[in-house]
Amino acid sequence: MKGVPATMIVTQTERLTVRLLDRSDAAFMLQLVNEPAFIRNIGDREVRDLAQAEAYTERSGPLSYERSGFGMYLVALRGSGERLGICGLISREGLSDVDIGYAFLQAHWGQGYALEAARAVLAHAHGALGLRRVLAITAPENRPSVRLLEQLGMQEQGLVDLPKSGGISRLFVSEPA
């Protein structure tokens, strides 16, 4: 991807670059976290202006990278750099292992980007980061997300009620053979 230092790239696929988040992504994050589907499926992050988006981006990216060695990553088209969504790894209160999460602008749904990015991030988690288990949670009624997790080969483990998650979630696990 042109203009992105190699040190910011986490992984790439044929179509996508998955890179570290930085302050330049704040306007994109403001748009993403305020889409109705994000609020419905993930939750209202109460990010309403650019300053709040900068702080949210900092927490999701750079501060998380410093604290955990991973966090949410920006997913962009490899050639143009167009921002599509986010996909990454989270240490979530109430879960014993790292959790993979993703969100894409609704305009980019249905093109396989979320699955492609999640496969690459999951491979990065198991490979480069050496994580044995990676979890995922999703709202019980979020069929597209359940389908994506199943396509990743993740196995459903039942339901979980996490602090600050807004209710019951379906829990999935990925463990390499």
N, CA, C and O of each residue as an XYZ file, in Angstrom:
708
protein
N       0.851     -1.172      0.000
C       0.000      0.000      0.000
C       0.895      1.233      0.000
O       1.773      1.373      0.852
N       0.675      2.097     -0.932
C       1.500      3.297     -1.056
C       1.319      4.228      0.130
O       0.208      4.414      0.626
N       2.422      4.810      0.579
C       2.380      5.803      1.638
C       2.319      5.253      3.048
O       2.321      6.029      4.004
N       2.265      3.944      3.210
C       2.210      3.349      4.549
C       3.557      2.726      4.858
O       4.001      1.828      4.142
N       4.218      3.190      5.919
C       5.504      2.586      6.274
C       5.339      1.092      6.561
O       4.352      0.670      7.165
N       6.297      0.316      6.129
C       6.245     -1.133      6.325
C       6.092     -1.495      7.798
O       5.512     -2.531      8.123
N       6.602     -0.659      8.686
C       6.515     -0.947     10.122
C       5.078     -0.861     10.644
O       4.788     -1.358     11.732
N       4.184     -0.241      9.885
C       2.778     -0.139     10.303
C       1.946     -1.318      9.816
O       0.840     -1.535     10.312
N       2.451     -2.078      8.861
C       1.680     -3.175      8.283
C       1.778     -4.404      9.179
O       2.872     -4.875      9.490
N       0.624     -4.915      9.587
C       0.543     -6.106     10.423
C       0.535     -7.345      9.540
O       1.267     -8.303      9.791
N      -0.296     -7.318      8.507
C      -0.407     -8.430      7.570
C      -1.085     -7.924      6.303
O      -1.703     -6.860      6.298
N      -0.962     -8.692      5.241
C      -1.613     -8.331      3.977
C      -2.223     -9.575      3.357
O      -1.785    -10.698      3.605
N      -3.237     -9.348      2.553
C      -3.828    -10.402      1.746
C      -3.733     -9.936      0.302
O      -3.144     -8.892      0.018
N      -4.299    -10.692     -0.589
C      -4.269    -10.297     -1.993
C      -4.929     -8.934     -2.201
O      -4.457     -8.128     -3.002
N      -6.026     -8.679     -1.474
C      -6.775     -7.438     -1.680
C      -6.606     -6.403     -0.578
O      -6.890     -5.224     -0.790
N      -6.145     -6.827      0.598
C      -6.210     -5.959      1.774
C      -4.862     -5.739      2.450
O      -3.972     -6.589      2.411
N      -4.747     -4.583      3.065
C      -3.658     -4.295      3.996
C      -4.285     -4.126      5.369
O      -5.246     -3.375      5.537
N      -3.742     -4.821      6.336
C      -4.169     -4.702      7.727
C      -3.013     -4.015      8.443
O      -1.914     -4.561      8.548
N      -3.282     -2.798      8.937
C      -2.197     -2.008      9.514
C      -2.592     -1.427     10.855
O      -3.761     -1.419     11.239
N      -1.573     -0.937     11.562
C      -1.795     -0.295     12.846
C      -2.678      0.938     12.685
O      -2.568      1.667     11.699
N      -3.540      1.159     13.644
C      -4.342      2.383     13.688
C      -3.466      3.540     14.150
O      -2.545      3.349     14.944
N      -3.752      4.733     13.655
C      -3.100      5.933     14.177
C      -4.087      7.097     14.124
O      -5.222      6.940     13.674
N      -3.651      8.246     14.581
C      -4.541      9.423     14.675
C      -5.172      9.806     13.343
O      -6.264     10.373     13.316
N      -4.500      9.502     12.241
C      -5.057      9.861     10.931
C      -6.337      9.081     10.621
O      -7.043      9.402      9.665
N      -6.634      8.067     11.420
C      -7.824      7.249     11.203
C      -9.029      7.725     12.011
O     -10.092      7.109     11.938
N      -8.890      8.790     12.768
C      -9.954      9.232     13.672
C     -11.253      9.570     12.942
O     -12.322      9.174     13.407
N     -11.205     10.275     11.833
C     -12.437     10.632     11.113
C     -13.137      9.372     10.600
O     -14.364      9.277     10.644
N     -12.355      8.413     10.116
C     -12.928      7.146      9.682
C     -13.597      6.436     10.861
O     -14.713      5.932     10.729
N     -12.924      6.395     12.006
C     -13.477      5.729     13.184
C     -14.768      6.414     13.652
O     -15.707      5.746     14.086
N     -14.808      7.727     13.561
C     -16.022      8.464     13.922
C     -17.192      7.981     13.066
O     -18.287      7.739     13.575
N     -16.952      7.848     11.783
C     -17.989      7.365     10.868
C     -18.380      5.920     11.197
O     -19.567      5.608     11.291
N     -17.402      5.052     11.369
C     -17.651      3.633     11.586
C     -18.457      3.368     12.861
O     -19.461      2.656     12.821
N     -18.027      3.933     13.984
C     -18.680      3.616     15.258
C     -20.061      4.240     15.397
O     -20.788      3.926     16.339
N     -20.431      5.115     14.474
C     -21.754      5.723     14.503
C     -22.702      5.162     13.459
O     -23.831      5.635     13.331
N     -22.259      4.155     12.708
C     -23.178      3.488     11.781
C     -24.210      2.714     12.599
O     -23.860      2.113     13.615
N     -25.472      2.718     12.175
C     -26.511      2.001     12.925
C     -26.173      0.520     13.175
O     -26.458      0.013     14.259
N     -25.585     -0.171     12.221
C     -25.250     -1.586     12.401
C     -24.172     -1.769     13.471
O     -24.215     -2.742     14.225
N     -23.210     -0.850     13.549
C     -22.177     -0.925     14.589
C     -22.834     -0.773     15.961
O     -22.579     -1.563     16.870
N     -23.669      0.234     16.100
C     -24.324      0.486     17.383
C     -25.208     -0.698     17.774
O     -25.225     -1.098     18.938
N     -25.939     -1.259     16.814
C     -26.840     -2.381     17.093
C     -26.076     -3.649     17.465
O     -26.458     -4.340     18.410
N     -25.008     -3.963     16.741
C     -24.311     -5.238     16.925
C     -23.145     -5.198     17.909
O     -22.819     -6.212     18.526
N     -22.528     -4.056     18.055
C     -21.337     -3.951     18.909
C     -21.623     -3.081     20.130
O     -21.232     -3.416     21.248
N     -22.298     -1.980     19.906
C     -22.653     -1.104     21.016
C     -22.334      0.346     20.710
O     -21.519      0.650     19.839
N     -22.981      1.223     21.428
C     -22.760      2.654     21.275
C     -21.518      3.040     22.073
O     -21.511      2.948     23.301
N     -20.485      3.464     21.387
C     -19.239      3.856     22.041
C     -19.252      5.315     22.485
O     -18.270      5.803     23.044
N     -20.357      6.010     22.239
C     -20.540      7.404     22.635
C     -19.418      8.294     22.110
O     -18.898      9.156     22.818
N     -19.066      8.064     20.864
C     -18.059      8.866     20.167
C     -18.831      9.764     19.204
O     -19.374      9.288     18.206
N     -18.881     11.064     19.503
C     -19.743     11.961     18.735
C     -19.010     13.062     17.973
O     -19.604     13.733     17.129
N     -17.718     13.250     18.267
C     -16.978     14.287     17.551
C     -15.546     13.812     17.305
O     -15.135     12.759     17.792
N     -14.812     14.589     16.557
C     -13.461     14.185     16.156
C     -12.529     14.013     17.354
O     -11.699     13.104     17.355
N     -12.647     14.859     18.364
C     -11.790     14.728     19.548
C     -12.062     13.400     20.263
O     -11.128     12.721     20.688
N     -13.323     13.037     20.391
C     -13.667     11.754     21.008
C     -13.191     10.594     20.140
O     -12.753      9.567     20.657
N     -13.276     10.758     18.828
C     -12.809      9.716     17.909
C     -11.294      9.543     18.001
O     -10.791      8.422     17.918
N     -10.571     10.643     18.173
C      -9.115     10.541     18.342
C      -8.781      9.759     19.609
O      -7.894      8.905     19.593
N      -9.477     10.041     20.696
C      -9.235      9.330     21.957
C      -9.607      7.859     21.835
O      -8.882      6.996     22.328
N     -10.730      7.563     21.183
C     -11.164      6.179     20.983
C     -10.152      5.422     20.112
O      -9.809      4.277     20.407
N      -9.685      6.057     19.057
C      -8.693      5.445     18.166
C      -7.406      5.166     18.924
O      -6.797      4.111     18.745
N      -6.992      6.091     19.760
C      -5.780      5.920     20.570
C      -5.917      4.723     21.518
O      -4.990      3.925     21.653
N      -7.073      4.604     22.169
C      -7.308      3.467     23.083
C      -7.365      2.140     22.323
O      -6.810      1.140     22.779
N      -8.024      2.128     21.186
C      -8.198      0.897     20.408
C      -6.918      0.446     19.729
O      -6.719     -0.745     19.491
N      -6.047      1.406     19.416
C      -4.822      1.107     18.692
C      -3.582      1.292     19.535
O      -3.220      0.394     20.296
N      -2.913      2.442     19.424
C      -1.607      2.631     20.058
C      -1.513      2.269     21.543
O      -0.537      1.640     21.954
N      -2.494      2.646     22.350
C      -2.416      2.298     23.776
C      -2.563      0.792     23.986
O      -1.909      0.215     24.856
N      -3.410      0.166     23.199
C      -3.568     -1.283     23.282
C      -2.303     -1.996     22.808
O      -1.899     -2.997     23.401
N      -1.672     -1.491     21.742
C      -0.433     -2.113     21.247
C       0.650     -2.071     22.327
O       1.384     -3.039     22.528
N       0.735     -0.924     23.020
C       1.742     -0.779     24.091
C       1.453     -1.727     25.253
O       2.363     -2.357     25.793
N       0.185     -1.822     25.629
C      -0.217     -2.618     26.785
C      -0.187     -4.126     26.496
O       0.298     -4.903     27.319
N      -0.700     -4.540     25.335
C      -0.906     -5.962     25.061
C      -0.051     -6.535     23.933
O       0.128     -7.749     23.838
N       0.473     -5.659     23.082
C       1.190     -6.145     21.909
C       0.273     -6.370     20.719
O       0.706     -6.847     19.671
N      -1.013     -6.019     20.889
C      -1.994     -6.134     19.811
C      -3.142     -5.193     20.120
O      -3.196     -4.594     21.194
N      -4.050     -5.068     19.184
C      -5.223     -4.207     19.347
C      -6.047     -4.287     18.082
O      -5.947     -5.254     17.327
N      -6.856     -3.278     17.851
C      -7.627     -3.229     16.609
C      -6.727     -2.659     15.520
O      -5.887     -1.794     15.771
N      -6.923     -3.161     14.315
C      -6.132     -2.734     13.163
C      -7.063     -2.177     12.097
O      -8.221     -2.580     11.991
N      -6.545     -1.255     11.318
C      -7.297     -0.713     10.197
C      -7.193     -1.669      9.018
O      -6.121     -2.208      8.743
N      -8.299     -1.879      8.326
C      -8.321     -2.705      7.122
C      -8.599     -1.775      5.943
O      -9.596     -1.054      5.919
N      -7.695     -1.810      4.970
C      -7.812     -0.931      3.804
C      -7.574     -1.727      2.531
O      -6.928     -2.775      2.546
N      -8.107     -1.210      1.430
C      -7.808     -1.817      0.138
C      -6.325     -1.675     -0.140
O      -5.748     -0.607      0.067
N      -5.724     -2.721     -0.596
C      -4.276     -2.763     -0.771
C      -3.768     -1.743     -1.789
O      -2.732     -1.119     -1.560
N      -4.453     -1.564     -2.879
C      -3.983     -0.646     -3.911
C      -4.246      0.806     -3.593
O      -3.334      1.630     -3.660
N      -5.477      1.133     -3.250
C      -5.871      2.533     -3.076
C      -5.708      3.054     -1.656
O      -5.591      4.263     -1.452
N      -5.701      2.168     -0.679
C      -5.640      2.598      0.712
C      -6.990      2.998      1.276
O      -7.069      3.468      2.411
N      -8.057      2.818      0.499
C      -9.392      3.160      0.990
C      -9.696      2.369      2.256
O      -9.550      1.147      2.292
N     -10.120      3.080      3.288
C     -10.437      2.456      4.570
C     -11.787      1.737      4.471
O     -12.783      2.315      4.037
N     -11.797      0.476      4.878
C     -13.000     -0.344      4.792
C     -13.598     -0.652      6.157
O     -14.817     -0.673      6.328
N     -12.711     -0.893      7.132
C     -13.183     -1.301      8.446
C     -12.019     -1.540      9.383
O     -10.897     -1.097      9.136
N     -12.304     -2.251     10.466
C     -11.282     -2.610     11.438
C     -11.401     -4.093     11.759
O     -12.483     -4.674     11.673
N     -10.301     -4.685     12.122
C     -10.267     -6.075     12.549
C      -9.048     -6.208     13.439
O      -7.975     -5.707     13.104
N      -9.204     -6.880     14.569
C      -8.053     -7.001     15.443
C      -8.325     -7.866     16.644
O      -9.282     -8.639     16.679
N      -7.466     -7.720     17.624
C      -7.463     -8.558     18.814
C      -7.641     -7.707     20.059
O      -7.076     -6.620     20.174
N      -8.444     -8.227     20.997
C      -8.821     -7.470     22.184
C      -8.664     -8.362     23.412
O      -9.015     -9.542     23.377
N      -8.141     -7.803     24.485
C      -8.200     -8.460     25.793
C      -9.454     -7.923     26.464
O      -9.498     -6.772     26.899
N     -10.466     -8.767     26.543
C     -11.775     -8.325     27.027
C     -12.024     -8.844     28.443
O     -11.804    -10.019     28.735
N     -12.483     -7.951     29.310
C     -12.826     -8.334     30.680
C     -13.865     -9.453     30.643
O     -14.883     -9.355     29.958
N     -13.584    -10.516     31.395
C     -14.516    -11.630     31.470
C     -14.186    -12.787     30.547
O     -14.806    -13.846     30.643
N     -13.217    -12.606     29.650
C     -12.791    -13.690     28.767
C     -11.394    -14.146     29.171
O     -10.542    -13.330     29.524
N     -11.171    -15.443     29.115
C      -9.884    -16.009     29.532
C      -8.800    -15.855     28.478
O      -7.612    -15.920     28.795
N      -9.196    -15.651     27.232
C      -8.239    -15.543     26.135
C      -8.553    -14.322     25.278
O      -9.588    -13.678     25.448
N      -7.662    -14.017     24.372
C      -7.806    -12.894     23.451
C      -9.009    -13.129     22.542
O      -9.323    -14.263     22.180
N      -9.662    -12.052     22.189
C     -10.887    -12.067     21.394
C     -10.617    -11.370     20.059
O     -10.001    -10.305     20.032
N     -11.073    -11.962     18.953
C     -10.971    -11.299     17.650
C     -12.262    -10.517     17.413
O     -13.359    -11.007     17.683
N     -12.111     -9.310     16.911
C     -13.274     -8.474     16.626
C     -13.116     -7.798     15.276
O     -12.002     -7.670     14.767
N     -14.217     -7.369     14.702
C     -14.197     -6.731     13.390
C     -15.449     -5.897     13.199
O     -16.496     -6.175     13.784
N     -15.326     -4.879     12.376
C     -16.455     -4.039     11.989
C     -16.077     -3.366     10.674
O     -14.956     -2.886     10.511
N     -17.002     -3.338      9.759
C     -16.770     -2.728      8.450
C     -17.897     -1.771      8.121
O     -19.040     -1.982      8.525
N     -17.573     -0.717      7.386
C     -18.618      0.177      6.915
C     -19.618     -0.649      6.117
O     -19.231     -1.517      5.334
N     -20.884     -0.383      6.313
C     -21.919     -1.173      5.658
C     -21.793     -1.133      4.135
O     -22.189     -2.081      3.458
N     -21.254     -0.061      3.601
C     -21.058      0.038      2.149
C     -20.130     -1.050      1.614
O     -20.132     -1.338      0.417
N     -19.338     -1.654      2.497
C     -18.368     -2.675      2.071
C     -18.769     -4.092      2.474
O     -17.975     -5.022      2.334
N     -19.974     -4.261      2.965
C     -20.457     -5.590      3.319
C     -20.698     -6.414      2.061
O     -20.929     -5.864      0.984
N     -20.644     -7.726      2.203
C     -21.015     -8.627      1.118
C     -19.942     -8.832      0.062
O     -20.208     -9.418     -0.988
N     -18.718     -8.351      0.333
C     -17.647     -8.487     -0.646
C     -16.517     -9.384     -0.142
O     -15.481     -9.512     -0.795
N     -16.719    -10.000      1.017
C     -15.735    -10.924      1.561
C     -14.582    -10.268      2.299
O     -13.639    -10.951      2.700
N     -14.638     -8.958      2.485
C     -13.527     -8.265      3.138
C     -13.382     -8.669      4.610
O     -12.267     -8.886      5.084
N     -14.495     -8.772      5.329
C     -14.419     -9.111      6.753
C     -13.826    -10.508      6.938
O     -12.971    -10.707      7.800
N     -14.267    -11.458      6.147
C     -13.733    -12.815      6.248
C     -12.252    -12.842      5.900
O     -11.464    -13.487      6.592
N     -11.871    -12.158      4.848
C     -10.468    -12.125      4.412
C      -9.576    -11.491      5.487
O      -8.499    -12.004      5.792
N     -10.035    -10.381      6.051
C      -9.257     -9.707      7.096
C      -9.190    -10.561      8.361
O      -8.129    -10.684      8.973
N     -10.325    -11.154      8.755
C     -10.351    -11.973      9.968
C      -9.453    -13.206      9.820
O      -8.772    -13.592     10.770
N      -9.449    -13.820      8.646
C      -8.536    -14.963      8.423
C      -7.084    -14.541      8.609
O      -6.300    -15.244      9.246
N      -6.737    -13.389      8.046
C      -5.360    -12.901      8.138
C      -4.990    -12.553      9.580
O      -3.883    -12.860     10.023
N      -5.900    -11.920     10.311
C      -5.625    -11.550     11.708
C      -5.560    -12.800     12.575
O      -4.725    -12.883     13.476
N      -6.416    -13.759     12.319
C      -6.380    -15.013     13.089
C      -5.068    -15.758     12.831
O      -4.468    -16.291     13.764
N      -4.623    -15.799     11.586
C      -3.337    -16.431     11.263
C      -2.194    -15.691     11.963
O      -1.269    -16.325     12.471
N      -2.248    -14.373     11.993
C      -1.251    -13.551     12.689
C      -1.255    -13.873     14.190
O      -0.196    -13.988     14.808
N      -2.447    -14.015     14.766
C      -2.568    -14.301     16.199
C      -1.952    -15.654     16.541
O      -1.183    -15.773     17.494
N      -2.296    -16.668     15.755
C      -1.782    -18.012     16.026
C      -0.307    -18.145     15.646
O       0.448    -18.859     16.307
N       0.099    -17.454     14.579
C       1.475    -17.560     14.089
C       2.426    -16.602     14.773
O       3.133    -16.985     15.706
N       2.451    -15.366     14.320
C       3.414    -14.372     14.801
C       3.294    -14.101     16.302
O       4.306    -13.916     16.978
N       2.070    -14.076     16.826
C       1.879    -13.776     18.247
C       1.905    -15.024     19.122
O       2.013    -14.924     20.344
N       1.806    -16.192     18.507
C       1.884    -17.449     19.252
C       0.718    -17.711     20.189
O       0.870    -18.418     21.185
N      -0.439    -17.149     19.883
C      -1.608    -17.360     20.739
C      -2.237    -18.715     20.427
O      -2.599    -18.991     19.283
N      -2.361    -19.535     21.425
C      -2.917    -20.880     21.247
C      -4.423    -20.834     20.985
O      -4.926    -21.482     20.067
N      -5.122    -20.069     21.793
C      -6.585    -19.945     21.658
C      -6.954    -18.507     21.353
O      -6.389    -17.572     21.921
N      -7.893    -18.342     20.464
C      -8.467    -17.029     20.187
C      -9.976    -17.199     20.257
O     -10.537    -18.116     19.656
N     -10.618    -16.321     20.984
C     -12.059    -16.357     21.153
C     -12.732    -15.321     20.263
O     -12.072    -14.451     19.696
N     -14.034    -15.425     20.151
C     -14.851    -14.420     19.471
C     -16.215    -14.423     20.126
O     -16.711    -15.467     20.550
N     -16.816    -13.257     20.206
C     -18.182    -13.157     20.699
C     -19.017    -12.411     19.670
O     -18.509    -11.587     18.910
N     -20.298    -12.713     19.665
C     -21.210    -11.991     18.795
C     -22.605    -12.011     19.402
O     -22.952    -12.909     20.169
N     -23.384    -11.024     19.053
C     -24.777    -10.991     19.499
C     -25.478    -12.240     18.949
O     -25.260    -12.608     17.795
N     -26.309    -12.890     19.756
C     -26.956    -14.126     19.320
C     -27.714    -14.006     18.005
O     -27.759    -14.962     17.232
N     -28.306    -12.854     17.741
C     -29.111    -12.674     16.528
C     -28.299    -12.185     15.326
O     -28.865    -11.995     14.250
N     -27.008    -11.980     15.478
C     -26.172    -11.464     14.390
C     -25.728    -12.622     13.486
O     -24.588    -13.082     13.565
N     -26.633    -13.080     12.637
C     -26.375    -14.231     11.762
C     -25.163    -14.018     10.847
O     -24.369    -14.947     10.701
N     -24.975    -12.851     10.226
C     -23.785    -12.700      9.370
C     -22.477    -12.912     10.136
O     -21.540    -13.510      9.607
N     -22.411    -12.426     11.377
C     -21.201    -12.600     12.166
C     -21.017    -14.064     12.564
O     -19.900    -14.580     12.530
N     -22.104    -14.730     12.940
C     -22.026    -16.154     13.275
C     -21.512    -16.936     12.067
O     -20.640    -17.793     12.205
N     -22.047    -16.644     10.899
C     -21.624    -17.316      9.658
C     -20.138    -17.088      9.390
O     -19.425    -18.017      9.010
N     -19.670    -15.850      9.588
C     -18.256    -15.544      9.378
C     -17.382    -16.344     10.339
O     -16.372    -16.914      9.928
N     -17.763    -16.392     11.614
C     -16.973    -17.137     12.598
C     -16.944    -18.627     12.261
O     -15.918    -19.284     12.439
N     -18.047    -19.152     11.784
C     -18.080    -20.555     11.359
C     -17.179    -20.773     10.143
O     -16.496    -21.794     10.061
N     -17.167    -19.830      9.196
C     -16.294    -19.929      8.023
C     -14.818    -19.879      8.417
O     -13.967    -20.437      7.725
N     -14.521    -19.210      9.526
C     -13.149    -19.166     10.035
C     -12.748    -20.491     10.683
O     -11.580    -20.699     11.011
N     -13.715    -21.376     10.864
C     -13.444    -22.650     11.518
C     -13.545    -22.582     13.029
O     -13.132    -23.509     13.725
N     -14.090    -21.493     13.537
C     -14.242    -21.351     14.985
C     -15.420    -22.207     15.448
O     -16.414    -22.354     14.737
N     -15.293    -22.762     16.639
C     -16.309    -23.645     17.200
C     -17.107    -22.910     18.276
O     -16.539    -22.255     19.149
N     -18.435    -23.030     18.197
C     -19.277    -22.386     19.198
C     -19.152    -23.116     20.528
O     -19.153    -24.346     20.582
N     -19.043    -22.334     21.604
C     -18.870    -22.884     22.945
C     -20.053    -22.599     23.854
O     -20.026    -22.971     25.027
N     -21.084    -21.954     23.347
C     -22.246    -21.636     24.176
C     -22.426    -20.138     24.329
O     -21.967    -19.353     23.499
N     -23.096    -19.757     25.395
C     -23.412    -18.355     25.652
C     -22.588    -17.838     26.818
O     -22.200    -18.595     27.707
N     -22.327    -16.537     26.800
C     -21.561    -15.893     27.856
C     -22.171    -14.514     28.107
O     -22.631    -13.848     27.180
N     -22.167    -14.101     29.366
C     -22.649    -12.776     29.754
C     -21.448    -12.007     30.296
O     -21.034    -12.207     31.438
N     -20.901    -11.136     29.475
C     -19.684    -10.409     29.839
C     -19.999     -9.050     30.441
O     -20.981     -8.409     30.065
N     -19.162     -8.609     31.379
C     -19.331     -7.247     31.900
C     -19.182     -6.237     30.753
O     -18.316     -6.387     29.891
N     -20.015     -5.237     30.757
C     -19.923     -4.132     29.794
C     -20.192     -4.553     28.357
O     -19.845     -3.813     27.436
N     -20.802     -5.722     28.129
C     -21.038     -6.152     26.749
C     -22.459     -5.876     26.292
O     -22.762     -5.992     25.104
N     -23.322     -5.518     27.206
C     -24.684     -5.202     26.821
C     -25.590     -6.413     26.711
O     -26.647     -6.330     26.086
N     -25.208     -7.527     27.298
C     -26.085     -8.686     27.285
C     -25.372     -9.980     26.940
O     -24.144    -10.060     26.934
N     -26.172    -10.978     26.657
C     -25.669    -12.315     26.338
C     -25.042    -12.323     24.949
O     -25.574    -11.727     24.012
N     -23.907    -13.007     24.827
C     -23.228    -13.175     23.540
C     -22.987    -14.651     23.277
O     -22.883    -15.448     24.210
N     -22.900    -15.009     22.008
C     -22.474    -16.336     21.630
C     -20.953    -16.346     21.641
O     -20.329    -15.405     21.151
N     -20.342    -17.402     22.197
C     -18.909    -17.514     22.345
C     -18.368    -18.568     21.378
O     -18.904    -19.672     21.281
N     -17.298    -18.208     20.663
C     -16.634    -19.103     19.713
C     -15.166    -19.194     20.079
O     -14.623    -18.279     20.697
N     -14.504    -20.311     19.698
C     -13.090    -20.492     19.971
C     -12.378    -21.025     18.738
O     -12.936    -21.806     17.967
N     -11.143    -20.592     18.568
C     -10.247    -21.084     17.519
C      -9.003    -21.608     18.181
O      -8.330    -20.885     18.916
N      -8.686    -22.873     17.924
C      -7.464    -23.491     18.397
C      -6.834    -24.234     17.227
O      -7.456    -25.137     16.667
N      -5.609    -23.872     16.847
C      -4.992    -24.582     15.719
C      -4.756    -26.050     16.079
O      -4.546    -26.397     17.241
N      -4.794    -26.890     15.062
C      -4.593    -28.336     15.285
C      -3.206    -28.648     15.783
O      -2.882    -29.812     16.017
